[in-house]
Amino acid sequence: METERAQSKTNIKVIVEKHSDGYVAYPLGLKGVVVGEGDTYEDVLADVRSAIRFHMETFGTEVLQAEAPVLEVFVAEAAVTI
């Protein structure tokens, strides 16, 4: 007999970058490195969802940094002398 596992959904904020050769996405608030890529916005979201799911199945829900959730994300520029 197969045991049913309770499933729940969690919203995770994801940064999506558009580059000349496609899209890159990575989630905020996860321990470890998770990246998705794709040719379209929809492709990259599907890929990063899959990567997040795999990461959580591999390392457990402890990778969620629930004690300090990301509330908002801003894009800013910082001048750096090189």
Secondary structure as GFF3:
##gff-version 3
##sequence-region A 1 82
A	DSSP	beta_strand	14	19	.	.	.	ID=ss1
A	DSSP	beta_strand	22	27	.	.	.	ID=ss2
A	DSSP	beta_strand	36	38	.	.	.	ID=ss3
A	DSSP	alpha_helix	41	59	.	.	.	ID=ss4
A	DSSP	three_ten_helix	61	63	.	.	.	ID=ss5
###
